[in-house]
Amino acid sequence: MRKIVLFRISSKGYPKVKVEGINKYDSLNNLMEIFKDWEVICVADNCDEALVSRLKSEYHFSEFIETKLGNPGSFWKLYEIALDIARDDDIFYFAEDDYLHLPDASPAILEGLQYFDYVTLYDHPDKYKLSRVPLNPYAKANKFSESSEVVEGLTQWWRTSNSTTMTLAMTGKVLREDADIWSITKTAKKDLDFDNFCVITKQNLLLKSRFFKQIPRRIKFWLRPKRYLGICIPGLSLHLEQAYLRKRDVIRFNMPCQKIFQKGN
């Protein structure tokens, strides 16, 4: 079994307000430390010369590829690389350049994939109705959160979820079997993570235009087995988007940004 991190980094990105005091290098340094016994393949997409130079001189990647494909396209580039080498029991972790991980993240991925087809270490605040952030559509229908099933693992508690970001793990077997579903990212203009997972995990169709647009893909992959996405609770990774940052995560991840909560956030 090979354990491979498929890492994407860019000088450009979607216009999100990120946490002050933590940059892409902090995120990458953390990734390389936590996953130090994994191979790391890096795609540098639309990176400026300074970033490329530093990546080449300061970091050791098993492969380093420069692209100008955009966010979905660079994800698919890594997917294609993985397809060329994947064996059934290999573990692949797609990682973006704006996450932090806690020390137990690496073994947790291996544990989670014993139960689920896909695993994320990021416990999304938008899946909880009391989170005071824009809610996931499936969380809105319930009193406290999206509907979940809970698994007691050997070292972590896990729950099922309807979707996650493009930072996620899967086995080589699932990666190959679901390649045609994820191939939509090859030509997509924006991330389709939520919509794709609605198809993969066979979520109930909601009466909204966004979900009506999913119908052709739901029909196309109707006969595919339902996949399960697992999230460890509490999360062992953190997305560095300020809008979704929780005070307790600032403490858990020992982040230098407590000031953003001084006004009661």
SELOZA-38595 format. One line per 10 residues: number of its first residue (from 0); their letters; for each residue x negated, y negated, z of N, C-alpha, C, O, CB. Coordinates in steps of 0.1 Angstrom, whole numbers, plus 5000, padded with zeros to 4 digits. Each point is the difference from the previous one (the first is absolute). Glycine has a CB too. Example, Ala and Ser with C-alpha at 12.3 -4.5 7.8 and 13.67 -1.06 7.14 Angstrom:
REM SELOZA-38595
0) as) 4868 5057 5078 5009 4988 5000 4991 4988 5000 4990 5000 5007 5029 5012 5005 ~ 4985 4977 4981 4991 4989 5000 5008 4989 5008 4995 4989 5001 4993 5017 4977
REM end
This chain:
REM SELOZA-38595
0) mrkivlfris) 4992 5012 5000 5008 4988 5000 4991 4987 5000 4991 4999 5008 5027 5014 5004 ~ 4985 4979 4978 4993 4987 5000 5010 4989 5006 5012 5001 4998 4974 5006 4982 ~ 5008 4984 5027 5008 4988 5005 4994 4988 4993 4989 4996 5001 5015 5015 5022 ~ 5005 4982 4970 4996 4989 4992 5009 4988 5002 5012 5000 4999 4980 5016 4984 ~ 5001 4973 5020 5007 4987 5001 5000 4993 4986 4989 4999 4994 5005 4998 5030 ~ 5017 4999 4971 5001 4993 4987 5003 4985 5003 5012 4997 5002 4996 5024 4986 ~ 4982 4971 5012 5000 4987 5005 5001 4989 4989 4993 5001 4990 4994 5007 5030 ~ 5022 4983 4981 5002 4989 4991 4997 4987 5006 5004 4997 5012 5013 5016 4975 ~ 4975 4978 5006 4997 4987 5006 5001 4990 4988 4997 5003 4989 4988 5007 5030 ~ 5019 4978 4984 5001 4990 4990 4998 4986 5005 5002 4997 5012 5015 5017 4976
10) skgypkvkve) 4978 4977 5004 4999 4986 5003 5013 4993 4999 5002 4989 5005 4974 5011 4988 ~ 5033 5006 5000 5014 4994 4998 5010 5009 5008 4996 5010 5006 4998 4981 4971 ~ 5018 5005 5023 5010 5008 5007 5013 4992 5001 5001 4989 4995 4981 5022 5019 ~ 5028 4996 4991 5013 4993 5002 4999 4989 5010 4992 5001 5009 5020 5020 4985 ~ 4996 4968 5004 5000 4989 5009 5006 5003 5014 5011 4995 5003 4990 4990 4977 ~ 4991 5022 5028 5005 5003 5014 4990 4993 5010 4988 4999 4997 5022 5023 4996 ~ 4996 4973 5018 4992 4994 5010 4993 5011 5009 5007 5007 5007 5008 4972 4993 ~ 4972 5022 4999 4993 5010 5007 4995 4995 5014 5000 4988 5002 4993 5022 4976 ~ 5004 4999 5030 4995 4996 5014 4987 4993 4999 4991 5004 4993 5020 5016 5016 ~ 4988 4968 4998 4988 4993 5000 4989 5006 5009 5004 5007 5010 5010 4972 4987
20) ginkydslnn) 4974 5020 4998 4989 5006 5008 4996 5014 4996 4990 5005 5006 5017 4980 5013 ~ 5001 5021 4972 4997 5013 4995 5000 5000 4985 5010 4997 4994 4999 5014 5027 ~ 4980 4993 4973 4999 5000 4985 4999 5014 4994 5000 5010 5007 4989 4967 4995 ~ 5009 5023 4985 4999 5013 4993 4988 5008 5005 5001 5013 5000 5010 4976 4980 ~ 4978 5005 5023 4989 5007 5005 5002 5006 5013 4996 5012 5003 4989 4973 4984 ~ 5022 5008 5022 5004 5006 5013 5008 5013 4998 4998 5010 5006 5001 4967 5005 ~ 5011 5022 4980 5009 5011 4997 4992 5012 4994 5001 5011 5004 5018 4973 4992 ~ 4972 5013 4995 4991 5010 4993 4991 5006 5011 4998 5012 5000 5004 4977 4977 ~ 4991 5003 5031 4991 5005 5010 5007 5010 5009 4995 5010 5004 4992 4969 4995 ~ 5025 5017 5005 5008 5008 5009 5004 5013 4993 4999 5011 5006 5010 4969 5005
30) lmeifkdwev) 4994 5020 4977 5004 5012 4992 4988 5009 4999 5001 5012 5002 5016 4975 4985 ~ 4971 5008 5010 4988 5008 4998 4996 5007 5013 4994 5010 5000 4999 4975 4982 ~ 5010 5008 5029 4996 5005 5014 5010 5011 5004 4996 5011 5004 4994 4967 5002 ~ 5023 5020 4992 5010 5009 5005 5000 5013 4991 5002 5011 5005 5012 4970 5004 ~ 4983 5017 4978 5000 5011 4990 4986 5003 4996 4998 5003 4988 5025 4991 5004 ~ 4968 5006 5017 4986 5002 4996 4996 5014 4995 4990 5002 4994 5005 4981 5023 ~ 5014 5027 4986 4997 5013 4995 5008 5003 4988 5001 5012 4996 4994 4996 5027 ~ 5011 4982 4971 5008 5001 4987 4992 4995 4989 4991 4991 5002 5031 5007 5010 ~ 4980 5007 4976 4995 4993 4988 5008 4988 4997 5012 5000 5003 4980 5022 4987 ~ 5002 4967 5005 5008 4988 4997 4997 4996 4986 4989 4998 4995 5009 4995 5029
40) icvadncdea) 5013 5007 4968 5000 4995 4986 5006 4986 5000 5011 4998 5005 4990 5026 4985 ~ 4992 4967 5004 5004 4986 5000 5003 4995 4986 4992 5002 4991 4995 4994 5030 ~ 5025 4998 4978 5004 4992 4988 5000 4986 5003 5008 4995 5009 5005 5024 4982 ~ 4978 4973 5003 5000 4986 5002 5007 4993 4989 4995 4999 4989 4983 5002 5023 ~ 5034 4994 4991 5009 4995 4989 5000 4985 5000 5004 4994 5011 5010 5027 4991 ~ 4983 4973 4987 5000 4985 4999 4992 4994 5012 5005 4990 5006 5018 5011 4982 ~ 4965 5004 5014 4992 4995 5010 4990 4990 4994 4995 5002 4989 5007 5020 5024 ~ 4995 4967 4995 4990 4991 4996 4986 5005 5001 4998 5011 5007 5017 4970 4999 ~ 4975 5013 4988 4987 5005 5000 4994 5001 5014 4992 5010 5003 5005 4980 4975 ~ 5006 5001 5031 4994 5001 5013 5005 5012 5008 4993 5007 5007 5006 4968 4993
50) lvsrlkseyh) 5014 5028 4998 5006 5012 5007 4994 5013 4994 4996 5009 5007 5025 4978 4997 ~ 4978 5014 4983 4994 5011 4993 4986 5003 5005 4996 5011 5003 5019 4985 4977 ~ 4977 4993 5020 4986 5001 5004 4999 5005 5014 4991 5008 5003 5003 4973 4982 ~ 5014 5014 5024 4999 5004 5014 5005 5015 5002 4994 5007 5008 5010 4969 4999 ~ 5006 5028 4985 5005 5014 5001 4989 5009 4995 4998 5011 5006 5025 4981 4991 ~ 4970 5004 4993 4989 5009 4994 4988 5001 5009 4994 5010 5001 5014 4984 4977 ~ 4989 4995 5029 4988 4999 5008 5001 5005 5014 4990 5005 5006 5003 4976 4980 ~ 5019 5018 5020 5001 5002 5014 5008 5013 5003 5000 5004 5012 4999 4972 4992 ~ 5008 5030 4987 5008 5012 5003 4997 5011 4990 4996 4999 4989 5022 4986 5019 ~ 4983 5027 4998 4997 5012 4992 5013 5007 4997 5007 5006 5009 4971 4997 5002
60) fsefietklg) 5026 4997 4977 5012 5007 4995 4996 5012 4991 4990 4999 4993 5023 4979 5008 ~ 4995 5032 5000 4997 5012 4991 5003 4996 4986 4993 5006 4991 5013 5010 5027 ~ 5003 4975 4979 5002 4994 4987 5004 4986 5001 5007 4996 5010 5000 5026 4981 ~ 4989 4969 5000 5003 4986 5000 5004 4996 4986 4993 5001 4991 4992 4994 5028 ~ 5028 5000 4979 5005 4997 4987 5006 4986 5000 5007 4996 5010 4998 5028 4986 ~ 4991 4968 4994 5006 4986 4999 5011 5001 4990 4999 5006 4989 4979 4983 5017 ~ 5033 5004 4997 5012 5000 4991 5006 4986 5000 4997 4991 5009 5007 5033 4995 ~ 5005 4973 4987 5008 4988 4999 5014 5004 4997 5005 4996 4990 4975 4990 5003 ~ 5026 5022 5015 5013 5007 4998 5011 4994 5008 5012 5003 4997 4976 5017 4997 ~ 5009 4972 5016 5011 4996 5009 5003 5011 5011 4994 5010 5000 5016 4976 4981
70) npgsfwklye) 4998 5010 5028 5002 5009 5012 5006 5014 4996 4994 5010 5004 5010 4969 5009 ~ 5007 5021 4980 5006 5014 4997 4990 5008 4990 4998 5012 5002 5025 4979 5001 ~ 4971 5002 4988 4992 5006 4990 4987 5006 5007 4996 5011 4996 5013 4974 4986 ~ 4986 5008 5027 4988 5005 5007 5003 5012 5009 4992 5008 5002 4998 4968 4997 ~ 5022 5024 5007 5005 5011 5007 5000 5013 4991 4995 5010 5004 5019 4975 5012 ~ 4991 5013 4972 5001 5011 4991 4986 5005 4995 4998 5011 4998 5025 4980 4995 ~ 4968 4999 5006 4986 5004 4996 4995 5010 5011 4993 5010 4996 5004 4967 4992 ~ 5005 5019 5024 4995 5009 5011 5007 5014 5000 4995 5010 5002 4999 4970 5012 ~ 5019 5019 4982 5008 5012 5000 4994 5009 4989 4999 5012 5001 5022 4976 5007 ~ 4976 5006 4980 4994 5008 4989 4987 5007 5004 4997 5011 4997 5015 4974 4987
80) ialdiarddd) 4980 5007 5023 4987 5005 5005 5002 5012 5009 4994 5011 4999 4996 4967 4999 ~ 5020 5021 5011 5003 5011 5009 5006 5012 4992 4997 5012 5004 5008 4971 5014 ~ 5003 5015 4972 5005 5011 4992 4989 5008 4994 5002 5013 4999 5019 4974 4997 ~ 4969 5007 5000 4989 5007 4993 4992 5010 5010 4994 5009 4995 5004 4971 4989 ~ 5003 5017 5029 4992 5008 5009 5008 5008 5010 4995 5008 5008 4987 4975 4989 ~ 5031 5014 5004 5009 5005 5011 5001 5015 5000 5003 5007 4990 5009 4972 5009 ~ 4986 5027 5013 5004 5014 5002 5011 4999 5011 5002 4990 5006 4975 5019 4989 ~ 5031 5002 5006 5012 5000 5008 4998 4995 5014 5008 4993 5005 5000 5026 4981 ~ 4981 4986 5020 4998 4996 5015 4992 4988 5002 4997 4997 5011 5004 5027 4994 ~ 4995 4969 4984 4993 4987 5002 5009 4990 5006 5012 5000 4998 4973 5005 4983
90) ifyfaeddyl) 5009 4985 5027 5008 4990 5006 4996 4986 4994 4988 4997 4999 5014 5016 5023 ~ 5007 4980 4973 4998 4987 4994 5007 4989 5008 5012 5001 5003 4985 5010 4974 ~ 4995 4979 5026 5006 4988 5007 4998 4988 4992 4989 4995 4999 5007 5016 5024 ~ 5015 4984 4971 5000 4987 4993 4999 4989 5010 5009 4999 5009 5004 5011 4971 ~ 4977 4981 5019 4999 4989 5010 4998 4987 4993 4992 4999 4991 4998 5017 5026 ~ 5017 4974 4988 4999 4986 4995 4991 4992 5009 4995 5005 5011 5028 4996 4979 ~ 4973 4987 5005 4990 4992 5007 5004 4991 5011 4993 4991 5004 4995 5010 4975 ~ 5025 5001 5026 5005 4991 5010 5006 5008 5012 5011 4997 5005 4993 4986 4978 ~ 4989 5028 5021 5005 5008 5011 4988 5002 5010 4988 4999 4997 5028 5013 4988 ~ 4988 4990 5028 4991 5005 5010 5004 5014 5005 5012 5003 4999 4983 4973 5008
100) hlpdaspail) 4996 5032 4998 5003 5013 5005 4994 5002 5013 4990 4995 5004 5011 5014 4973 ~ 5006 4999 5032 4996 5004 5013 4992 5013 4999 5001 5007 4990 5019 4981 5021 ~ 4972 5015 4999 4991 5012 4999 5006 5013 4997 4994 5009 4994 4992 4979 5022 ~ 5027 5014 4988 5006 5013 4998 5006 5001 4986 5007 5010 4997 4998 4992 5027 ~ 4993 4988 4967 5007 5000 4987 4997 5012 4991 5009 5006 4994 4991 4969 5008 ~ 4987 5029 4998 4996 5010 4991 5006 5014 5003 5006 5006 4992 4973 4981 5005 ~ 5019 5018 5016 5006 5013 5003 5016 4999 4999 5006 5010 4998 4974 4995 5016 ~ 5025 4983 4989 5015 4999 4999 5005 5003 4986 5011 5006 4999 4989 4977 5020 ~ 4993 5013 4971 5005 5003 4986 5000 5015 4998 5010 5005 4994 4980 4973 4998 ~ 5000 5029 5012 5000 5014 4999 5011 5007 5007 5007 5009 4995 4968 4990 5002
110) eglqyfdyvt) 5028 4996 5015 5011 5005 5008 5014 4998 4993 5008 5009 4999 4978 4988 5022 ~ 5016 4990 4975 5012 4997 4994 5003 5007 4987 5012 5004 4998 4985 4974 5012 ~ 4993 5025 4982 5002 5008 4988 5003 5015 5002 5003 5007 4991 4982 4976 4998 ~ 5015 5021 5023 5004 5014 5004 5016 5000 5000 5006 5011 4998 4973 4993 5015 ~ 5027 4984 4989 5015 5000 5001 5006 4993 4988 5011 5004 4996 4986 4996 5029 ~ 4997 4990 4969 5006 4992 4990 4992 5000 4987 4989 5004 4999 5020 4981 5019 ~ 4999 5012 4971 4993 4999 4987 4992 4987 4999 4989 5001 4993 5030 5012 4997 ~ 4985 4977 5016 4993 4987 5000 4999 4995 5014 5008 5003 5008 5000 4991 4969 ~ 4981 4999 5026 4997 4995 5013 4996 4985 4999 4991 4997 4992 5003 5026 5017 ~ 5011 4969 5000 4995 4987 5002 4996 4998 5015 5007 5006 5008 5006 4985 4972
120) lydhpdkykl) 4977 5001 5023 4997 4997 5013 5005 4987 5005 4998 4995 5011 4981 5018 4986 ~ 5028 4980 4994 5005 4986 5003 5015 5001 5004 5008 5004 4991 4975 4986 4993 ~ 5020 5007 5028 5014 5000 5005 5006 4987 4997 4998 4990 5008 4996 5027 5010 ~ 5014 4982 4971 5005 4988 4995 5010 4993 5009 5009 5006 5004 4988 5003 4974 ~ 5000 4978 5026 5010 4993 5009 5014 4998 4993 5010 5000 5007 4970 4988 5003 ~ 5020 5012 4977 5013 4997 4993 5009 5012 5000 5011 5000 4995 4977 4984 4991 ~ 5007 5027 5020 5009 5012 5001 5008 5000 5013 5007 5009 5003 4977 5004 4983 ~ 5013 4977 5023 5006 4999 5013 5009 4987 5000 4995 4989 4997 4986 5024 5014 ~ 5031 4989 4993 5010 4989 5000 4997 4988 5009 5004 4989 4998 5013 5028 4995 ~ 4975 4986 5018 4997 4990 5010 4987 4993 4997 4994 4994 5009 5019 5019 5008
130) srvplnpyak) 4982 4989 4971 4986 4995 4998 4999 4985 4996 4989 4995 5000 5006 5028 4993 ~ 5016 4970 5004 5000 4986 4997 4993 4997 4987 4995 4989 4998 5006 5006 5026 ~ 4999 5015 4967 4994 4997 4987 5010 5005 4989 5010 5007 5004 4966 4996 5005 ~ 5022 4993 4978 5010 5005 4990 5000 5015 5000 4990 5007 5001 5005 4973 4985 ~ 5017 5026 5014 5002 5014 5003 5000 5008 4987 5005 4996 4990 5008 4998 5030 ~ 4982 5018 4982 5002 5011 4990 5015 5002 4998 5007 5001 5010 4970 5010 4995 ~ 5028 4991 4983 5014 5002 4997 5006 5011 5008 5012 4999 5004 4985 4992 4974 ~ 4996 5020 5025 5005 5011 5007 5000 4998 5015 5007 5007 5007 4985 5008 4974 ~ 5001 4975 5024 5000 4997 5014 5013 4991 5003 5005 5001 5011 4970 5001 4990 ~ 5029 4990 4990 5011 4991 5002 5013 5008 5003 5009 4995 5008 4981 4989 4977
140) ankfsessev) 5012 5028 5011 5012 5007 5002 5002 5006 5013 5011 5005 5004 4988 5000 4972 ~ 4990 4996 5032 5000 5006 5013 4998 4990 5012 4997 4989 4997 4995 5032 4992 ~ 5010 4984 5023 4999 4991 5011 4985 4996 5004 4997 4989 5003 5024 5021 5006 ~ 4970 5000 4990 4986 4998 5004 4990 5001 4989 4990 4992 5000 5017 5016 5022 ~ 4995 5001 4969 4989 5003 4990 5006 5007 4988 5012 5003 5000 4970 4998 5018 ~ 5009 5002 4972 5004 5010 4990 5003 5013 5007 4994 5003 5010 4993 4985 4972 ~ 5020 5021 5011 5002 5013 5005 4988 5008 4998 4994 5000 4990 5030 4999 5005 ~ 4972 5009 5016 4987 5008 4999 5002 5013 5007 5009 5002 5009 4978 4977 4991 ~ 5004 5030 4996 4999 5013 5007 4986 4999 5007 4990 4995 4994 5025 5019 4990 ~ 4984 4991 5028 4987 4999 5008 4994 5014 5001 5006 5010 5003 5003 4970 5010
150) vegltqwwrt) 4977 5020 4986 4992 5012 5001 4990 4997 5011 4993 4990 5000 5010 5017 4976 ~ 4996 5003 5034 4989 4999 5010 4988 5008 4995 5000 5012 5000 5017 4986 5018 ~ 4973 4994 4978 4988 5006 4995 4990 5004 5012 5004 4997 5011 4998 4990 4967 ~ 4987 5018 5018 4991 5004 5011 4994 4988 5007 4998 5001 5012 4996 5020 4975 ~ 5003 4969 5005 4994 4988 5006 5008 4987 4998 4998 4990 5008 4980 5021 4989 ~ 5031 4989 4994 5008 4988 4997 5015 5004 4999 5004 5011 4998 4977 4979 4989 ~ 5028 5000 5015 5014 5001 4997 5002 4994 4986 4993 4990 4996 5014 5008 5029 ~ 5002 5008 4968 5002 4996 4986 5015 4999 4998 5008 5006 5006 4971 5006 4986 ~ 5025 4979 4998 5014 4999 4996 5000 4999 4985 4990 4996 4994 5017 4993 5028 ~ 5004 5014 4972 5002 4999 4986 5004 4985 4996 5005 4993 5009 5002 5032 4989
160) snsttmtlam) 4990 4971 4990 5003 4987 4996 5004 5000 4985 4998 5010 4993 4986 4980 5024 ~ 5023 4999 4979 5005 4999 4986 4989 4995 4990 5001 5003 4988 5022 4994 5021 ~ 4967 4996 4996 4990 4994 4991 4988 4995 5008 5000 4999 5012 5018 4995 4972 ~ 4972 5003 5009 4988 4994 5005 4993 4991 4990 5005 4999 4989 4992 5021 5027 ~ 4992 4974 4987 4992 4992 4991 4992 5009 4991 5001 5013 5000 4998 4968 5017 ~ 4991 5013 4976 4992 5008 4991 4987 5005 5007 4991 5005 4994 5018 4982 4987 ~ 4991 5012 5032 4990 5007 5009 5006 5012 5006 5008 4999 5009 4980 4979 4996 ~ 5008 5034 4989 5007 5012 5004 4991 5012 4997 4991 4999 4992 5032 4990 5003 ~ 4981 5023 5011 4992 5012 4998 5009 5011 4994 5012 5000 5003 4973 4993 5016 ~ 5009 5016 4974 5006 5012 4995 4990 5010 4997 4988 4997 5000 5030 4989 4990
170) tgkvlredad) 4986 5027 5008 4991 5010 4996 4998 5000 4985 5008 4994 4992 4999 5020 5028 ~ 4983 4993 4975 4998 5002 4986 5012 5006 4993 5003 4997 4988 4972 5005 5016 ~ 5031 5008 5003 5012 5007 4994 5011 4990 4997 5005 5000 4989 4988 5021 5023 ~ 5011 4971 4998 5010 4990 4998 4996 4989 4990 5008 4996 4992 5000 5008 5031 ~ 4980 4992 4977 4995 4990 4991 5002 5005 4985 5004 4992 4992 4979 5000 5025 ~ 5014 5020 4981 5001 5006 4986 5015 5001 4997 5005 4997 4989 4973 5015 5013 ~ 5030 4994 5007 5014 5002 4997 5008 4988 4998 5010 5000 4993 4988 5020 5020 ~ 4998 4969 4994 5008 4987 4999 4994 4990 4991 5003 4988 5000 5005 5016 5023 ~ 4982 5000 4969 4992 4990 4991 5010 4993 4991 4998 4988 4997 4982 5027 5004 ~ 5029 4992 4993 5009 4994 4990 5009 4990 5007 5005 4990 4993 4995 5030 4993
180) iwsitktakk) 5003 4981 5027 5008 4990 5007 4992 4988 5002 5005 4989 4998 5009 5029 5013 ~ 4974 4984 4994 4991 4988 5003 4995 4994 4987 4994 4988 5001 5000 5023 5020 ~ 5006 4995 4968 4995 4994 4987 5007 4987 4997 4995 4993 4991 4999 5030 5001 ~ 5017 4974 5014 5007 4987 4997 4991 4989 5004 5001 4989 4994 5021 5022 5010 ~ 4968 4991 5005 4991 4989 5004 4990 4997 4989 4993 4989 5001 5010 5018 5023 ~ 4996 5001 4966 4990 4997 4989 5003 4988 4993 4991 4992 4996 5006 5032 5002 ~ 5016 4973 5000 5004 4988 4992 5009 4991 5008 5005 4990 4994 4993 5024 4986 ~ 5004 4988 5033 5009 4992 5008 4994 4986 5001 4988 4998 5001 5021 5022 5011 ~ 4999 4970 4989 4996 4986 5002 4999 4996 5015 4993 4991 5004 5017 5003 4975 ~ 4996 5014 5030 4999 4998 5014 5001 5014 5007 5003 5010 4994 5008 4967 5004
190) dldfdnfcvi) 4986 5022 5015 5001 5013 5008 5014 5005 5000 5010 4992 5002 4970 5001 5012 ~ 5022 5020 4984 5013 5006 5001 5000 5011 5011 5007 5010 4999 4996 4986 4976 ~ 4990 5001 5036 4998 5010 5010 5014 5004 5007 5003 5012 5001 4974 4979 5003 ~ 5031 4999 4999 5013 5003 5007 5009 5007 4990 5006 5010 5004 4991 4970 5010 ~ 5004 5015 4974 5009 5007 4990 4996 5014 4997 5008 5009 4998 4997 4968 4993 ~ 4981 5025 5007 4995 5013 4997 5003 5010 5011 5004 5011 4998 4978 4978 4988 ~ 5016 5006 5027 5003 5009 5011 5015 5003 5002 5003 5011 5004 4976 4980 5007 ~ 5029 5000 4985 5015 5003 5000 5003 5012 4991 5008 5008 5003 4997 4968 5002 ~ 4988 5024 4984 5001 5012 4990 4994 5012 5006 5006 5011 5000 4994 4973 4981 ~ 4988 5015 5024 4992 5012 5005 5007 5006 5012 5001 5013 5001 4978 4977 4990
200) tkqnlllksr) 5025 5002 5018 5006 5005 5013 5015 5001 4999 5007 5004 5010 4974 4987 5002 ~ 5025 5007 4976 5014 5001 4997 5009 4993 5011 5009 5006 5006 4986 5016 4983 ~ 5003 4965 5012 5008 4992 5009 5014 4998 4995 5002 5001 4987 4977 4988 5021 ~ 5030 5009 5001 5014 4997 4995 5000 4987 4992 4992 4991 5002 5017 5020 5019 ~ 5000 4989 4969 5001 4989 4991 5008 4989 5007 5011 5002 5004 4987 5013 4975 ~ 4997 4973 5022 5007 4989 5006 5006 4991 4989 4995 5000 4989 4990 5000 5031 ~ 5026 4994 4984 5008 4992 4990 4994 4986 4998 5006 4990 5004 5014 5023 5002 ~ 4968 4987 4988 4993 4988 4997 4993 5001 4987 4997 5011 4996 4999 4984 5028 ~ 5002 4994 4969 4995 5000 4986 4986 5007 4999 4997 5007 4991 5016 4972 5004 ~ 4979 5019 5016 4987 5006 5000 5001 5015 4999 4991 5007 4993 5000 4974 5020
210) ffkqiprrik) 5018 5025 4994 5002 5014 5000 5006 5006 4987 4997 5011 4996 5005 4987 5029 ~ 5006 4994 4969 5006 5004 4987 4989 5001 4990 5001 5009 4991 5020 4979 5014 ~ 4969 5004 4996 4989 5001 4990 4991 5013 5002 4993 5004 4991 5006 4971 5009 ~ 5003 5031 5012 4992 5012 5002 5007 5012 4994 4994 5011 4999 4998 4979 5023 ~ 5021 5009 4974 5008 5012 4996 4993 5007 4988 5000 5013 5001 5020 4975 5006 ~ 4975 5006 4983 4993 5008 4989 4989 5009 5005 4999 5012 4996 5007 4970 4988 ~ 4986 5013 5025 4989 5008 5006 5005 5010 5009 4995 5012 5001 4990 4969 4997 ~ 5025 5016 5010 5006 5010 5009 5006 5012 4992 4998 5012 5004 5007 4970 5012 ~ 5001 5015 4973 5005 5011 4991 4989 5008 4993 5000 5012 5000 5020 4974 4996 ~ 4970 5006 5000 4988 5007 4993 4993 5010 5009 4996 5011 4996 5001 4969 4991
220) fwlrpkrylg) 5002 5017 5026 4993 5009 5009 5010 5007 5010 4996 5003 5011 4984 4982 4987 ~ 5032 5016 4998 5011 5005 5009 4997 5014 5005 5003 5004 5011 5013 4982 4976 ~ 4978 5023 5004 4997 5013 5004 4987 5003 5008 4998 5011 5004 5015 4995 4975 ~ 4980 4983 5023 4988 5001 5008 5004 5002 5015 5010 4995 5004 4977 4991 4979 ~ 5004 5022 5024 5003 5002 5014 4999 4986 5008 4991 4992 4997 5001 5032 5001 ~ 5016 4975 5012 4999 4988 5008 4987 5000 5008 4996 5010 5006 5029 4989 4996 ~ 4967 4990 4997 4988 4998 5007 5003 4993 5014 5009 4993 5001 4978 5006 4977 ~ 5004 5004 5031 5001 4994 5014 4988 4991 5002 4988 5005 4998 5026 5015 5011 ~ 4988 4968 4996 4990 4991 5003 5000 4998 5015 5010 4998 5007 4992 4990 4972 ~ 4986 5014 5027 4998 5000 5015 4992 4988 5004 4991 4996 4994 5011 5028 5007
230) icipglslhl) 5003 4970 5010 4993 4988 5006 4996 5004 5015 5009 5005 5007 5003 4978 4978 ~ 4976 5015 5019 4997 5003 5014 5005 4988 5008 4999 4988 4996 4980 5026 4998 ~ 5025 4989 5018 5006 4990 5009 4993 5001 5014 5000 5011 5006 5022 4989 4982 ~ 4971 4989 5017 4998 4987 4993 4990 5002 4988 4993 5010 4999 5012 4978 5022 ~ 4995 5002 4971 4991 5001 4988 4986 4999 5003 4996 4995 5011 5022 4994 4976 ~ 4974 5017 5004 4985 5000 5002 4993 4991 4990 4988 4999 4999 5014 5024 5010 ~ 5006 4970 4982 4995 4990 4991 5008 4988 5001 5012 5000 5005 4979 5018 4980 ~ 5004 4971 5010 5007 4987 5001 4998 4992 4988 4989 4998 4995 5008 5002 5029 ~ 5014 4996 4970 5000 4991 4988 4998 4986 5004 5007 4995 5009 5008 5021 4979 ~ 4975 4978 5006 4995 4986 5005 5009 4989 4993 4994 4990 4995 4983 5019 5009
240) eqaylrkrdv) 5036 4993 4996 5009 4989 4995 5006 4994 5013 5007 5006 5008 4998 5006 4970 ~ 4992 4975 5023 5004 4993 5013 5015 5001 5003 5003 5001 5012 4978 4983 4984 ~ 5027 5015 4994 5015 5000 5002 5004 5013 5007 5011 4999 5007 4992 4987 4973 ~ 4990 5025 5019 5005 5013 5005 4991 5004 5012 5001 5012 5004 5008 4994 4973 ~ 4984 4985 5029 4991 5003 5010 5007 5000 5014 5008 4991 5003 4973 5000 4984 ~ 5017 5020 5021 5007 5001 5013 4990 4997 5011 4988 5003 4999 5028 5013 4992 ~ 4988 4977 5019 4991 4996 5011 4993 5012 5006 4988 5000 5003 5027 4981 5002 ~ 4992 5030 4997 4994 5012 5006 4989 5006 4991 4991 5006 5005 5031 4999 5007 ~ 4980 4993 4974 4990 5005 4991 4987 4992 5001 4989 5005 4998 5029 5004 4987 ~ 4984 4978 5017 4988 4991 5002 4992 5005 5012 4988 5000 4999 5025 4980 4991
250) irfnmpcqki) 4994 5024 5020 4993 5006 5012 4994 5013 4997 4988 5003 5003 5027 4985 5012 ~ 4993 5021 4979 4995 5014 4997 4988 5000 4991 4991 5009 5001 5032 4999 5002 ~ 4977 4983 4987 4989 5000 4990 4989 4990 5004 4990 4998 4992 5026 5009 4991 ~ 4985 4987 5029 4990 4991 5005 4996 4989 4990 4989 4998 4997 5002 5021 5017 ~ 5020 4974 4981 4998 4991 4990 4998 4985 5005 5006 4997 5010 5008 5018 4976 ~ 4977 4978 5007 4997 4986 5005 5010 4990 4995 4996 4989 4994 4980 5017 5006 ~ 5037 4996 5002 5010 4991 4994 5012 4998 5010 5011 4998 4995 4981 5009 4982 ~ 5005 4993 5036 5011 4998 5009 5007 4987 4999 5012 4999 5004 4976 5016 5011 ~ 5005 4975 4979 5006 4986 5000 5013 5000 4991 5008 4991 5003 4969 5000 5000 ~ 5025 5018 4988 5011 4999 4992 5013 5003 5007 5011 4998 4995 4975 5009 4986
260) fqkgn) 5013 4999 5032 5011 5003 5008 5003 4990 5011 5009 5002 5008 4986 5022 4987 ~ 4998 4965 5005 5001 4990 5010 5014 4993 5000 5005 4995 5010 4970 5002 4990 ~ 5031 5003 4988 5013 4993 4998 5012 5010 5001 5011 4997 4996 4977 4986 4989 ~ 5009 5028 5021 5011 5010 5003 5003 5010 4989 5010 5006 5000 4999 4976 5013 ~ 4981 5019 4977 5003 5010 4989 4999 5014 5006 5001 5010 4992 4989 4974 4991
REM end
